Amino acid sequence: MMIALPATAVRDHYASATGLPPKGSRVWITGFTKQDHDEAARLLGLHGLLPTAFATGADAMLVPEPTPAILDEAARSGRRVLVPDDLKRGSTPLDRRTAVEVTADSVRILDVTLPRQPAGGPLVPAAARFRHLCLDAAFLQAARTVAIAASARMPCALEGDTAVAKTTAVLWVAHLCRQEAVRLNLNGQSDTGELVGRFMPAAEGPAAWRFWEGVVPDAMRHGRWVVLDELNLAEPQVLERLNPVLEQPPSLVLTEHDGTQFGPGGAVPVADSFRIFATMNPAEYAGRSVLSPAFRDRWSLWTFLESPAEADYRALLERLVHGVHPEITLAGVVWQAADSEPVYPQLACAAGIDSVLAALASFHCAVAAAAGGTGAAELGRTRRERYVFTRRTLLATMTLLAERVARGEELEGAAGDVVELTYLSRLAPGPDRQAVQSALRSVELR
């Protein structure tokens, strides 16, 4: 079994308005100097095209000048040949803005502005949680959805594959707004007591039992954000208890206790800053429940987050090493977050680091796709549990690589050793491991 780098089929049709491949096509950049390569990648991004440093899986190729050899190669592979002038002719000057702006009393995420709490509290997500964060297009648009929901006081659900930063997007926005947030991980054993409340033995006092308010009414009372993680792991009948909370305006009656009513006409007003969010993997994941249409419909904003592409993995690695966030284009504006402190600055000066980062991004993308993250699995088809390779695997790889280089090891050799540890060791000996070893050799990491 061979693992091919993930790719769409070669495109036969091109956008008539610009003569360029359709948005989302992968374009192989070859023959440029490092500086010109970066400019070429920027131009591709302005057109919604995905730059790649590898030929495999590319829909088109971008070269400084098409030579006969390049044209012959393009004819054999069915790829369109582009030159920088093709991109410049089809582009118009765009406004440029900082993607995130934080002041004393407001937070702007792209084009959405939220108020900032005057003071934080113990439940405000800590900054350290987000030190690895890359503000790429997918993440910023997820955060923008969260900001829109928070501004409009709408329940918001984020759905997507493992490790696409669903929960992180909500907590990051809360962090920027100095907003207290509580996170509840749901599972098949979750009951309404966790959400709404239950009677518990009293630790002291004359009463043998006392009622403990669950996460939701407590947040409604104190103005916190609630994040219900793994929403569709809970039983549907448990979740349906939240239906009135998802209405606008939200309300809740504690029938489990004394009938206390939260919301309009009740004894307990719902605090202005209360919001509710949910995250989940698709129902196709093992153990997930199918949510009722009525329940799903009550989530005013429901967004499916796409899995990262190779360009996103490359942007993450460059952010970790160089501290630079990628540019994104939205609504005719080029947005880019200000540089952040590199997480692994010791790698920035290592000879050949940019080539290693490109190879690692391509390799990870190939293995993640083969494991079934974005489609049918090629790896582990005979296993009851599929292999999982996410950005967490990539972060573990970078942490170990930085430690090796800091100890004086040569970069490329250390990279090969670390990848064997973080990727190959997860695979059963035999065809699966051999396939990934082949992919590792194809990007020259081994």
Secondary structure, DSSP 8 states (H G I E B T S, - for coil): ---------------TTTSS--TT-EEEE-S--HHHHHHHHHHHHHTT-EEES-STT-SEEE-SS--HHHHHHHHHHT-EEE-HHHHHHT----EEEESEEE-SSEEEETTEEEE--SS--TTS--GGGGTT----HHHHHHHHHHHHHHHHT--EEEEESTTSSHHHHHHHHHHHTT--EEEEE--TT--HHHHTEEEEE-SSSS-SEEEEE-HHHHHHHHT-EEEEETGGGS-HHHHGGGGGGGSSS--EE-TTTT--EESTTSSB---TT-EEEEEE--TTSTT-----HHHHHTSSEEEEE----HHHHHHHHHHHHH----EEEETTEEEE------S-GGGTTSTTHHHHHHHHHHHHHHHHHHTTSSSS-STTTTSSS-----HHHHHHHHHHHHHHHHTT--HHHHHHHHHHHHTGGGS-TTHHHHHHHHHHHHTT--
